[in-house]
């Protein structure tokens, strides 16, 4: 076999593998949305009044991973938020691609109760106002993520932990 044929064969194999990978990603075979196991996350009727839904704001164009805070964890979340100081100035949540933070709500489709991003917590109050709090050292964000670590996909946790290490 001459050099031209060997190069052509290698190129065909590389192109074939690339096409298979693209097809798998497009079909969602490599993603684990919501619950982390390829199944949809919890519905509003599955979340008790004393529980909260946490969404990891990571993806664009596909469902974000979610996990549920149980009754005790919800109480701890509220206690931790209540202990945070008011944020100085006007910080803004992270935008763009990749991990952007966490959204905490009473269930799917519900108005977010809090958004946690890059050391800032934005609390959405029932009267429509917002309060901006400082999450020093991203302690609340870290606690929430570690609380959901057992139910989130390992690759999601790796991405988020890398971001928190910055």
Secondary structure, DSSP 8 states (H G I E B T S, - for coil): --HHHHHHHHHHHHHHHHHHHHHHHHHTTT---TTTTSS----GGGS-TT-EEEEEE--SSS---EEEE-HHHHHHHHHHHHT-EE-SS------SSS--EEEEESSTTS--SEEEETTEEEEE-TTS-EEEEE-GGGHHHHHHHHHHTTTS-HHHHHHHHHHHT-
